[in-house]
Amino acid sequence: MATGTNHRGLNSFMDGDKIELTVEKVGTLHFNVKDEHKRTWARTMRLQHKEKSGDGPHTPQLTGKYAQK
């Protein structure tokens, strides 16, 4: 089963998020997101970021290795 996305309607999964995927006639998969680096992003979708003329193609990382300082 492929679970790819174009990311336009989603924001980043982050440490502590609880994800639930349901496939009709198959069942539901539940999992918790764990990020040892505790990286965070604003809860803004890429499309919203683009519409607001944000810097770069992606919502900027707020904390972690690639966060702007």
All heavy atoms as a GROMACS GRO file, in nm:
protein
  551
    1MET      N    1   0.085  -0.117   0.000
    1MET     CA    2   0.000   0.000   0.000
    1MET      C    3   0.090   0.123   0.000
    1MET      O    4   0.179   0.138   0.083
    1MET     CB    5  -0.089   0.000   0.124
    1MET     CG    6  -0.164   0.127   0.142
    1MET     SD    7  -0.284   0.131   0.278
    1MET     CE    8  -0.213   0.031   0.402
    2ALA      N    9   0.069   0.213  -0.094
    2ALA     CA   10   0.145   0.338  -0.101
    2ALA      C   11   0.068   0.446  -0.026
    2ALA      O   12  -0.054   0.456  -0.037
    2ALA     CB   13   0.164   0.379  -0.246
    3THR      N   14   0.139   0.526   0.050
    3THR     CA   15   0.074   0.635   0.126
    3THR      C   16   0.137   0.769   0.092
    3THR      O   17   0.140   0.859   0.174
    3THR     CB   18   0.084   0.610   0.277
    3THR    OG1   19   0.222   0.603   0.313
    3THR    CG2   20   0.012   0.483   0.318
    4GLY      N   21   0.188   0.783  -0.030
    4GLY     CA   22   0.249   0.909  -0.071
    4GLY      C   23   0.147   1.021  -0.079
    4GLY      O   24   0.027   1.000  -0.080
    5THR      N   25   0.198   1.143  -0.084
    5THR     CA   26   0.112   1.260  -0.090
    5THR      C   27   0.185   1.374  -0.161
    5THR      O   28   0.307   1.373  -0.170
    5THR     CB   29   0.067   1.306   0.050
    5THR    OG1   30  -0.014   1.421   0.037
    5THR    CG2   31   0.186   1.339   0.138
    6ASN      N   32   0.110   1.470  -0.208
    6ASN     CA   33   0.174   1.588  -0.268
    6ASN      C   34   0.199   1.697  -0.164
    6ASN      O   35   0.248   1.802  -0.195
    6ASN     CB   36   0.089   1.642  -0.383
    6ASN     CG   37  -0.044   1.699  -0.338
    6ASN    OD1   38  -0.070   1.714  -0.219
    6ASN    ND2   39  -0.131   1.729  -0.432
    7HIS      N   40   0.163   1.672  -0.040
    7HIS     CA   41   0.186   1.760   0.075
    7HIS      C   42   0.108   1.892   0.072
    7HIS      O   43   0.123   1.971   0.162
    7HIS     CB   44   0.336   1.793   0.090
    7HIS     CG   45   0.419   1.672   0.119
    7HIS    ND1   46   0.426   1.616   0.242
    7HIS    CD2   47   0.496   1.596   0.038
    7HIS    CE1   48   0.505   1.512   0.238
    7HIS    NE2   49   0.548   1.497   0.115
    8ARG      N   50   0.028   1.916  -0.027
    8ARG     CA   51  -0.044   2.044  -0.032
    8ARG      C   52  -0.151   2.055   0.076
    8ARG      O   53  -0.181   2.162   0.122
    8ARG     CB   54  -0.104   2.066  -0.170
    8ARG     CG   55   0.003   2.095  -0.272
    8ARG     CD   56  -0.060   2.144  -0.400
    8ARG     NE   57   0.044   2.181  -0.493
    8ARG     CZ   58   0.090   2.303  -0.509
    8ARG    NH1   59   0.042   2.401  -0.439
    8ARG    NH2   60   0.186   2.327  -0.595
    9GLY      N   61  -0.206   1.943   0.119
    9GLY     CA   62  -0.312   1.950   0.220
    9GLY      C   63  -0.267   1.904   0.358
    9GLY      O   64  -0.349   1.888   0.446
   10LEU      N   65  -0.138   1.884   0.376
   10LEU     CA   66  -0.088   1.836   0.504
   10LEU      C   67   0.020   1.928   0.559
   10LEU      O   68   0.090   1.993   0.485
   10LEU     CB   69  -0.025   1.696   0.487
   10LEU     CG   70  -0.114   1.584   0.441
   10LEU    CD1   71  -0.032   1.458   0.418
   10LEU    CD2   72  -0.223   1.558   0.542
   11ASN      N   73   0.032   1.928   0.691
   11ASN     CA   74   0.148   1.992   0.749
   11ASN      C   75   0.238   1.881   0.802
   11ASN      O   76   0.203   1.764   0.798
   11ASN     CB   77   0.110   2.094   0.858
   11ASN     CG   78   0.005   2.045   0.953
   11ASN    OD1   79  -0.013   1.926   0.971
   11ASN    ND2   80  -0.068   2.135   1.015
   12SER      N   81   0.355   1.916   0.848
   12SER     CA   82   0.454   1.816   0.888
   12SER      C   83   0.409   1.733   1.008
   12SER      O   84   0.348   1.785   1.101
   12SER     CB   85   0.584   1.887   0.926
   12SER     OG   86   0.629   1.965   0.819
   13PHE      N   87   0.443   1.604   1.005
   13PHE     CA   88   0.425   1.521   1.123
   13PHE      C   89   0.540   1.554   1.217
   13PHE      O   90   0.654   1.570   1.175
   13PHE     CB   91   0.432   1.373   1.087
   13PHE     CG   92   0.320   1.323   1.002
   13PHE    CD1   93   0.340   1.215   0.919
   13PHE    CD2   94   0.195   1.383   1.003
   13PHE    CE1   95   0.237   1.166   0.838
   13PHE    CE2   96   0.092   1.336   0.924
   13PHE     CZ   97   0.113   1.227   0.841
   14MET      N   98   0.510   1.563   1.347
   14MET     CA   99   0.612   1.598   1.444
   14MET      C  100   0.606   1.505   1.564
   14MET      O  101   0.507   1.434   1.585
   14MET     CB  102   0.593   1.743   1.490
   14MET     CG  103   0.622   1.844   1.382
   14MET     SD  104   0.606   2.013   1.438
   14MET     CE  105   0.443   2.053   1.375
   15ASP      N  106   0.712   1.506   1.643
   15ASP     CA  107   0.722   1.422   1.761
   15ASP      C  108   0.596   1.433   1.846
   15ASP      O  109   0.548   1.542   1.874
   15ASP     CB  110   0.844   1.466   1.843
   15ASP     CG  111   0.873   1.372   1.957
   15ASP    OD1  112   0.901   1.254   1.930
   15ASP    OD2  113   0.868   1.416   2.074
   16GLY      N  114   0.542   1.318   1.882
   16GLY     CA  115   0.422   1.314   1.967
   16GLY      C  116   0.291   1.308   1.891
   16GLY      O  117   0.186   1.282   1.951
   17ASP      N  118   0.293   1.330   1.760
   17ASP     CA  119   0.170   1.321   1.681
   17ASP      C  120   0.120   1.177   1.680
   17ASP      O  121   0.198   1.083   1.679
   17ASP     CB  122   0.192   1.367   1.537
   17ASP     CG  123   0.206   1.517   1.524
   17ASP    OD1  124   0.180   1.589   1.621
   17ASP    OD2  125   0.244   1.562   1.414
   18LYS      N  126  -0.011   1.161   1.678
   18LYS     CA  127  -0.073   1.030   1.667
   18LYS      C  128  -0.141   1.022   1.530
   18LYS      O  129  -0.223   1.106   1.498
   18LYS     CB  130  -0.175   1.009   1.779
   18LYS     CG  131  -0.108   1.010   1.916
   18LYS     CD  132  -0.210   0.994   2.026
   18LYS     CE  133  -0.152   1.010   2.164
   18LYS     NZ  134  -0.037   0.933   2.195
   19ILE      N  135  -0.102   0.922   1.451
   19ILE     CA  136  -0.149   0.909   1.314
   19ILE      C  137  -0.241   0.788   1.304
   19ILE      O  138  -0.215   0.684   1.364
   19ILE     CB  139  -0.031   0.892   1.216
   19ILE    CG1  140   0.075   1.001   1.238
   19ILE    CG2  141  -0.080   0.887   1.072
   19ILE    CD1  142   0.026   1.142   1.218
   20GLU      N  143  -0.347   0.803   1.226
   20GLU     CA  144  -0.442   0.694   1.205
   20GLU      C  145  -0.472   0.686   1.055
   20GLU      O  146  -0.516   0.784   0.996
   20GLU     CB  147  -0.570   0.722   1.284
   20GLU     CG  148  -0.673   0.615   1.274
   20GLU     CD  149  -0.795   0.646   1.359
   20GLU    OE1  150  -0.783   0.643   1.483
   20GLU    OE2  151  -0.901   0.676   1.300
   21LEU      N  152  -0.445   0.571   0.995
   21LEU     CA  153  -0.474   0.549   0.853
   21LEU      C  154  -0.579   0.440   0.842
   21LEU      O  155  -0.560   0.330   0.896
   21LEU     CB  156  -0.348   0.505   0.778
   21LEU     CG  157  -0.230   0.601   0.780
   21LEU    CD1  158  -0.107   0.532   0.722
   21LEU    CD2  159  -0.263   0.724   0.700
   22THR      N  160  -0.688   0.468   0.774
   22THR     CA  161  -0.794   0.371   0.758
   22THR      C  162  -0.812   0.337   0.611
   22THR      O  163  -0.821   0.426   0.527
   22THR     CB  164  -0.928   0.426   0.814
   22THR    OG1  165  -0.908   0.459   0.952
   22THR    CG2  166  -1.038   0.324   0.802
   23VAL      N  167  -0.814   0.207   0.582
   23VAL     CA  168  -0.839   0.158   0.447
   23VAL      C  169  -0.967   0.076   0.452
   23VAL      O  170  -0.975  -0.022   0.528
   23VAL     CB  171  -0.721   0.072   0.395
   23VAL    CG1  172  -0.752   0.018   0.257
   23VAL    CG2  173  -0.593   0.153   0.395
   24GLU      N  174  -1.064   0.119   0.375
   24GLU     CA  175  -1.194   0.051   0.373
   24GLU      C  176  -1.176  -0.097   0.342
   24GLU      O  177  -1.100  -0.136   0.255
   24GLU     CB  178  -1.283   0.117   0.266
   24GLU     CG  179  -1.427   0.072   0.272
   24GLU     CD  180  -1.514   0.149   0.174
   24GLU    OE1  181  -1.486   0.269   0.152
   24GLU    OE2  182  -1.606   0.088   0.120
   25LYS      N  183  -1.243  -0.180   0.419
   25LYS     CA  184  -1.243  -0.327   0.407
   25LYS      C  185  -1.108  -0.391   0.443
   25LYS      O  186  -1.089  -0.509   0.425
   25LYS     CB  187  -1.285  -0.371   0.267
   25LYS     CG  188  -1.427  -0.332   0.232
   25LYS     CD  189  -1.465  -0.383   0.095
   25LYS     CE  190  -1.607  -0.336   0.060
   25LYS     NZ  191  -1.648  -0.383  -0.070
   26VAL      N  192  -1.012  -0.310   0.493
   26VAL     CA  193  -0.883  -0.365   0.534
   26VAL      C  194  -0.862  -0.344   0.683
   26VAL      O  195  -0.830  -0.436   0.756
   26VAL     CB  196  -0.767  -0.301   0.455
   26VAL    CG1  197  -0.632  -0.346   0.509
   26VAL    CG2  198  -0.778  -0.334   0.307
   27GLY      N  199  -0.881  -0.221   0.729
   27GLY     CA  200  -0.864  -0.193   0.870
   27GLY      C  201  -0.796  -0.059   0.894
   27GLY      O  202  -0.777   0.020   0.802
   28THR      N  203  -0.760  -0.036   1.019
   28THR     CA  204  -0.701   0.091   1.060
   28THR      C  205  -0.565   0.067   1.122
   28THR      O  206  -0.548  -0.024   1.204
   28THR     CB  207  -0.792   0.164   1.160
   28THR    OG1  208  -0.920   0.184   1.099
   28THR    CG2  209  -0.736   0.298   1.201
   29LEU      N  210  -0.469   0.148   1.083
   29LEU     CA  211  -0.334   0.143   1.138
   29LEU      C  212  -0.314   0.267   1.223
   29LEU      O  213  -0.338   0.379   1.179
   29LEU     CB  214  -0.232   0.143   1.022
   29LEU     CG  215  -0.085   0.154   1.059
   29LEU    CD1  216  -0.039   0.032   1.138
   29LEU    CD2  217  -0.001   0.171   0.933
   30HIS      N  218  -0.272   0.247   1.346
   30HIS     CA  219  -0.245   0.356   1.440
   30HIS      C  220  -0.096   0.357   1.470
   30HIS      O  221  -0.038   0.251   1.494
   30HIS     CB  222  -0.318   0.336   1.573
   30HIS     CG  223  -0.466   0.324   1.560
   30HIS    ND1  224  -0.550   0.431   1.575
   30HIS    CD2  225  -0.544   0.217   1.534
   30HIS    CE1  226  -0.675   0.390   1.559
   30HIS    NE2  227  -0.673   0.260   1.534
   31PHE      N  228  -0.033   0.473   1.470
   31PHE     CA  229   0.106   0.482   1.514
   31PHE      C  230   0.136   0.620   1.568
   31PHE      O  231   0.068   0.717   1.538
   31PHE     CB  232   0.207   0.439   1.406
   31PHE     CG  233   0.204   0.522   1.280
   31PHE    CD1  234   0.291   0.627   1.263
   31PHE    CD2  235   0.116   0.491   1.178
   31PHE    CE1  236   0.290   0.701   1.146
   31PHE    CE2  237   0.115   0.565   1.061
   31PHE     CZ  238   0.202   0.670   1.045
   32ASN      N  239   0.239   0.626   1.652
   32ASN     CA  240   0.284   0.751   1.713
   32ASN      C  241   0.413   0.794   1.645
   32ASN      O  242   0.501   0.712   1.621
   32ASN     CB  243   0.308   0.733   1.863
   32ASN     CG  244   0.183   0.695   1.937
   32ASN    OD1  245   0.075   0.744   1.908
   32ASN    ND2  246   0.196   0.605   2.032
   33VAL      N  247   0.426   0.923   1.619
   33VAL     CA  248   0.546   0.976   1.556
   33VAL      C  249   0.648   1.005   1.665
   33VAL      O  250   0.616   1.068   1.767
   33VAL     CB  251   0.515   1.106   1.477
   33VAL    CG1  252   0.643   1.168   1.421
   33VAL    CG2  253   0.416   1.077   1.367
   34LYS      N  254   0.772   0.959   1.644
   34LYS     CA  255   0.879   0.986   1.739
   34LYS      C  256   0.997   1.045   1.663
   34LYS      O  257   1.043   0.989   1.564
   34LYS     CB  258   0.922   0.858   1.810
   34LYS     CG  259   1.031   0.884   1.911
   34LYS     CD  260   1.065   0.761   1.991
   34LYS     CE  261   1.184   0.796   2.078
   34LYS     NZ  262   1.180   0.740   2.207
   35ASP      N  263   1.044   1.160   1.707
   35ASP     CA  264   1.160   1.225   1.647
   35ASP      C  265   1.258   1.255   1.759
   35ASP      O  266   1.236   1.344   1.841
   35ASP     CB  267   1.118   1.354   1.576
   35ASP     CG  268   1.235   1.429   1.514
   35ASP    OD1  269   1.346   1.373   1.508
   35ASP    OD2  270   1.214   1.543   1.471
   36GLU      N  271   1.368   1.180   1.762
   36GLU     CA  272   1.467   1.199   1.868
   36GLU      C  273   1.528   1.338   1.868
   36GLU      O  274   1.578   1.385   1.969
   36GLU     CB  275   1.578   1.094   1.854
   36GLU     CG  276   1.528   0.953   1.875
   36GLU     CD  277   1.633   0.848   1.848
   36GLU    OE1  278   1.748   0.884   1.817
   36GLU    OE2  279   1.598   0.729   1.858
   37HIS      N  280   1.523   1.408   1.753
   37HIS     CA  281   1.580   1.542   1.743
   37HIS      C  282   1.480   1.651   1.781
   37HIS      O  283   1.515   1.768   1.785
   37HIS     CB  284   1.631   1.566   1.601
   37HIS     CG  285   1.735   1.468   1.560
   37HIS    ND1  286   1.862   1.467   1.612
   37HIS    CD2  287   1.729   1.364   1.474
   37HIS    CE1  288   1.931   1.368   1.559
   37HIS    NE2  289   1.852   1.304   1.474
   38LYS      N  290   1.355   1.612   1.805
   38LYS     CA  291   1.249   1.706   1.848
   38LYS      C  292   1.235   1.826   1.755
   38LYS      O  293   1.215   1.939   1.797
   38LYS     CB  294   1.274   1.755   1.991
   38LYS     CG  295   1.295   1.644   2.092
   38LYS     CD  296   1.172   1.561   2.112
   38LYS     CE  297   1.195   1.460   2.224
   38LYS     NZ  298   1.112   1.345   2.214
   39ARG      N  299   1.248   1.801   1.624
   39ARG     CA  300   1.232   1.909   1.525
   39ARG      C  301   1.086   1.952   1.518
   39ARG      O  302   0.995   1.872   1.537
   39ARG     CB  303   1.279   1.861   1.388
   39ARG     CG  304   1.428   1.833   1.385
   39ARG     CD  305   1.466   1.761   1.260
   39ARG     NE  306   1.415   1.624   1.271
   39ARG     CZ  307   1.451   1.525   1.192
   39ARG    NH1  308   1.532   1.546   1.092
   39ARG    NH2  309   1.403   1.404   1.210
   40THR      N  310   1.064   2.080   1.493
   40THR     CA  311   0.927   2.132   1.481
   40THR      C  312   0.915   2.226   1.362
   40THR      O  313   1.014   2.286   1.319
   40THR     CB  314   0.884   2.208   1.609
   40THR    OG1  315   0.973   2.316   1.630
   40THR    CG2  316   0.881   2.116   1.730
   41TRP      N  317   0.794   2.235   1.312
   41TRP     CA  318   0.759   2.327   1.205
   41TRP      C  319   0.629   2.396   1.245
   41TRP      O  320   0.554   2.344   1.325
   41TRP     CB  321   0.733   2.252   1.074
   41TRP     CG  322   0.854   2.192   1.012
   41TRP    CD1  323   0.930   2.246   0.912
   41TRP    CD2  324   0.915   2.067   1.044
   41TRP    NE1  325   1.034   2.162   0.880
   41TRP    CE2  326   1.027   2.051   0.960
   41TRP    CE3  327   0.887   1.966   1.136
   41TRP    CZ2  328   1.110   1.939   0.964
   41TRP    CZ3  329   0.970   1.855   1.140
   41TRP    CH2  330   1.078   1.842   1.056
   42ALA      N  331   0.604   2.511   1.188
   42ALA     CA  332   0.474   2.577   1.210
   42ALA      C  333   0.367   2.486   1.153
   42ALA      O  334   0.390   2.414   1.055
   42ALA     CB  335   0.471   2.712   1.141
   43ARG      N  336   0.251   2.484   1.211
   43ARG     CA  337   0.141   2.401   1.161
   43ARG      C  338   0.075   2.473   1.044
   43ARG      O  339  -0.042   2.509   1.047
   43ARG     CB  340   0.040   2.373   1.272
   43ARG     CG  341   0.094   2.290   1.385
   43ARG     CD  342   0.101   2.145   1.346
   43ARG     NE  343   0.144   2.065   1.462
   43ARG     CZ  344   0.156   1.936   1.461
   43ARG    NH1  345   0.127   1.868   1.353
   43ARG    NH2  346   0.196   1.872   1.567
   44THR      N  347   0.154   2.496   0.941
   44THR     CA  348   0.109   2.564   0.820
   44THR      C  349   0.131   2.471   0.702
   44THR      O  350   0.239   2.416   0.687
   44THR     CB  351   0.190   2.694   0.797
   44THR    OG1  352   0.181   2.774   0.914
   44THR    CG2  353   0.139   2.771   0.678
   45MET      N  354   0.030   2.454   0.619
   45MET     CA  355   0.045   2.371   0.502
   45MET      C  356   0.132   2.441   0.398
   45MET      O  357   0.141   2.562   0.394
   45MET     CB  358  -0.093   2.340   0.442
   45MET     CG  359  -0.179   2.254   0.532
   45MET     SD  360  -0.341   2.219   0.462
   45MET     CE  361  -0.420   2.377   0.477
   46ARG      N  362   0.198   2.362   0.313
   46ARG     CA  363   0.285   2.420   0.210
   46ARG      C  364   0.209   2.517   0.122
   46ARG      O  365   0.262   2.620   0.083
   46ARG     CB  366   0.346   2.309   0.124
   46ARG     CG  367   0.452   2.231   0.196
   46ARG     CD  368   0.513   2.130   0.103
   46ARG     NE  369   0.614   2.053   0.174
   46ARG     CZ  370   0.693   1.966   0.116
   46ARG    NH1  371   0.682   1.941  -0.012
   46ARG    NH2  372   0.781   1.899   0.186
   47LEU      N  373   0.085   2.484   0.088
   47LEU     CA  374   0.006   2.573   0.003
   47LEU      C  375  -0.017   2.707   0.073
   47LEU      O  376  -0.004   2.813   0.012
   47LEU     CB  377  -0.127   2.508  -0.035
   47LEU     CG  378  -0.217   2.590  -0.127
   47LEU    CD1  379  -0.147   2.622  -0.259
   47LEU    CD2  380  -0.346   2.515  -0.154
   48GLN      N  381  -0.050   2.705   0.202
   48GLN     CA  382  -0.067   2.829   0.278
   48GLN      C  383   0.063   2.909   0.281
   48GLN      O  384   0.061   3.031   0.265
   48GLN     CB  385  -0.110   2.799   0.422
   48GLN     CG  386  -0.249   2.743   0.433
   48GLN     CD  387  -0.279   2.693   0.574
   48GLN    OE1  388  -0.191   2.644   0.644
   48GLN    NE2  389  -0.404   2.704   0.614
   49HIS      N  390   0.174   2.840   0.300
   49HIS     CA  391   0.305   2.906   0.301
   49HIS      C  392   0.330   2.976   0.167
   49HIS      O  393   0.373   3.091   0.162
   49HIS     CB  394   0.415   2.804   0.331
   49HIS     CG  395   0.554   2.857   0.327
   49HIS    ND1  396   0.604   2.940   0.424
   49HIS    CD2  397   0.653   2.840   0.237
   49HIS    CE1  398   0.728   2.971   0.394
   49HIS    NE2  399   0.761   2.911   0.281
   50LYS      N  400   0.301   2.906   0.058
   50LYS     CA  401   0.322   2.961  -0.076
   50LYS      C  402   0.230   3.080  -0.101
   50LYS      O  403   0.272   3.182  -0.154
   50LYS     CB  404   0.297   2.853  -0.181
   50LYS     CG  405   0.321   2.899  -0.322
   50LYS     CD  406   0.296   2.786  -0.420
   50LYS     CE  407   0.314   2.835  -0.562
   50LYS     NZ  408   0.288   2.728  -0.659
   51GLU      N  409   0.102   3.068  -0.060
   51GLU     CA  410   0.006   3.176  -0.082
   51GLU      C  411   0.043   3.302  -0.005
   51GLU      O  412   0.009   3.412  -0.045
   51GLU     CB  413  -0.134   3.130  -0.044
   51GLU     CG  414  -0.192   3.030  -0.143
   51GLU     CD  415  -0.323   2.970  -0.097
   51GLU    OE1  416  -0.359   2.983   0.023
   51GLU    OE2  417  -0.391   2.909  -0.181
   52LYS      N  418   0.113   3.287   0.108
   52LYS     CA  419   0.157   3.402   0.188
   52LYS      C  420   0.293   3.453   0.143
   52LYS      O  421   0.354   3.535   0.210
   52LYS     CB  422   0.164   3.363   0.335
   52LYS     CG  423   0.029   3.337   0.397
   52LYS     CD  424   0.044   3.299   0.543
   52LYS     CE  425  -0.091   3.269   0.604
   52LYS     NZ  426  -0.080   3.228   0.745
   53SER      N  427   0.343   3.401   0.028
   53SER     CA  428   0.474   3.440  -0.026
   53SER      C  429   0.587   3.416   0.074
   53SER      O  430   0.678   3.498   0.088
   53SER     CB  431   0.474   3.586  -0.072
   53SER     OG  432   0.376   3.605  -0.171
   54GLY      N  433   0.580   3.303   0.145
   54GLY     CA  434   0.684   3.268   0.241
   54GLY      C  435   0.816   3.240   0.171
   54GLY      O  436   0.820   3.206   0.053
   55ASP      N  437   0.925   3.252   0.244
   55ASP     CA  438   1.058   3.225   0.188
   55ASP      C  439   1.071   3.077   0.155
   55ASP      O  440   1.040   2.992   0.238
   55ASP     CB  441   1.167   3.263   0.288
   55ASP     CG  442   1.179   3.413   0.308
   55ASP    OD1  443   1.138   3.487   0.216
   55ASP    OD2  444   1.229   3.456   0.412
   56GLY      N  445   1.120   3.046   0.035
   56GLY     CA  446   1.143   2.908  -0.006
   56GLY      C  447   1.015   2.831  -0.032
   56GLY      O  448   0.906   2.880  -0.007
   57PRO      N  449   1.030   2.708  -0.082
   57PRO     CA  450   0.914   2.629  -0.119
   57PRO      C  451   0.846   2.559  -0.002
   57PRO      O  452   0.736   2.507  -0.015
   57PRO     CB  453   0.972   2.526  -0.217
   57PRO     CG  454   1.113   2.508  -0.171
   57PRO     CD  455   1.155   2.644  -0.120
   58HIS      N  456   0.913   2.552   0.115
   58HIS     CA  457   0.860   2.476   0.227
   58HIS      C  458   0.841   2.563   0.350
   58HIS      O  459   0.907   2.665   0.366
   58HIS     CB  460   0.956   2.362   0.264
   58HIS     CG  461   0.994   2.277   0.147
   58HIS    ND1  462   0.906   2.191   0.087
   58HIS    CD2  463   1.108   2.266   0.077
   58HIS    CE1  464   0.965   2.129  -0.012
   58HIS    NE2  465   1.089   2.174  -0.022
   59THR      N  466   0.755   2.518   0.439
   59THR     CA  467   0.739   2.584   0.567
   59THR      C  468   0.871   2.570   0.644
   59THR      O  469   0.924   2.460   0.654
   59THR     CB  470   0.626   2.516   0.648
   59THR    OG1  471   0.507   2.518   0.570
   59THR    CG2  472   0.601   2.587   0.779
   60PRO      N  473   0.928   2.678   0.695
   60PRO     CA  474   1.059   2.669   0.760
   60PRO      C  475   1.055   2.587   0.889
   60PRO      O  476   0.957   2.590   0.963
   60PRO     CB  477   1.097   2.814   0.788
   60PRO     CG  478   0.975   2.893   0.771
   60PRO     CD  479   0.878   2.814   0.690
   61GLN      N  480   1.165   2.518   0.914
   61GLN     CA  481   1.180   2.440   1.037
   61GLN      C  482   1.205   2.539   1.151
   61GLN      O  483   1.287   2.628   1.141
   61GLN     CB  484   1.297   2.345   1.020
   61GLN     CG  485   1.311   2.246   1.132
   61GLN     CD  486   1.420   2.143   1.103
   61GLN    OE1  487   1.449   2.114   0.988
   61GLN    NE2  488   1.479   2.091   1.206
   62LEU      N  489   1.132   2.521   1.263
   62LEU     CA  490   1.145   2.613   1.377
   62LEU      C  491   1.255   2.572   1.473
   62LEU      O  492   1.324   2.657   1.530
   62LEU     CB  493   1.012   2.622   1.452
   62LEU     CG  494   0.893   2.671   1.369
   62LEU    CD1  495   0.766   2.665   1.451
   62LEU    CD2  496   0.917   2.812   1.318
   63THR      N  497   1.270   2.441   1.498
   63THR     CA  498   1.374   2.391   1.588
   63THR      C  499   1.440   2.271   1.523
   63THR      O  500   1.382   2.202   1.439
   63THR     CB  501   1.317   2.348   1.725
   63THR    OG1  502   1.225   2.241   1.706
   63THR    CG2  503   1.247   2.462   1.795
   64GLY      N  504   1.565   2.246   1.557
   64GLY     CA  505   1.638   2.132   1.503
   64GLY      C  506   1.753   2.176   1.415
   64GLY      O  507   1.783   2.294   1.402
   65LYS      N  508   1.817   2.077   1.353
   65LYS     CA  509   1.940   2.098   1.277
   65LYS      C  510   1.931   2.206   1.170
   65LYS      O  511   2.023   2.282   1.150
   65LYS     CB  512   1.981   1.965   1.214
   65LYS     CG  513   2.112   1.970   1.140
   65LYS     CD  514   2.151   1.832   1.090
   65LYS     CE  515   2.284   1.837   1.017
   65LYS     NZ  516   2.325   1.704   0.972
   66TYR      N  517   1.820   2.212   1.097
   66TYR     CA  518   1.810   2.305   0.984
   66TYR      C  519   1.726   2.430   1.014
   66TYR      O  520   1.689   2.503   0.925
   66TYR     CB  521   1.756   2.233   0.862
   66TYR     CG  522   1.848   2.123   0.815
   66TYR    CD1  523   1.816   1.990   0.837
   66TYR    CD2  524   1.970   2.153   0.755
   66TYR    CE1  525   1.902   1.888   0.798
   66TYR    CE2  526   2.056   2.052   0.716
   66TYR     CZ  527   2.022   1.921   0.738
   66TYR     OH  528   2.107   1.820   0.700
   67ALA      N  529   1.698   2.453   1.140
   67ALA     CA  530   1.621   2.572   1.179
   67ALA      C  531   1.707   2.696   1.156
   67ALA      O  532   1.827   2.696   1.182
   67ALA     CB  533   1.580   2.563   1.325
   68GLN      N  534   1.643   2.801   1.108
   68GLN     CA  535   1.715   2.927   1.089
   68GLN      C  536   1.742   2.989   1.224
   68GLN      O  537   1.657   2.991   1.311
   68GLN     CB  538   1.634   3.022   1.001
   68GLN     CG  539   1.616   2.972   0.862
   68GLN     CD  540   1.534   3.069   0.778
   68GLN    OE1  541   1.494   3.174   0.823
   68GLN    NE2  542   1.508   3.030   0.655
   69LYS      N  543   1.862   3.037   1.240
   69LYS     CA  544   1.900   3.094   1.371
   69LYS      C  545   1.907   3.244   1.365
   69LYS      O  546   1.914   3.308   1.270
   69LYS     CB  547   2.033   3.037   1.415
   69LYS     CG  548   2.021   2.889   1.436
   69LYS     CD  549   2.155   2.827   1.470
   69LYS     CE  550   2.131   2.678   1.483
   69LYS     NZ  551   2.239   2.598   1.505
   0.00000   0.00000   0.00000
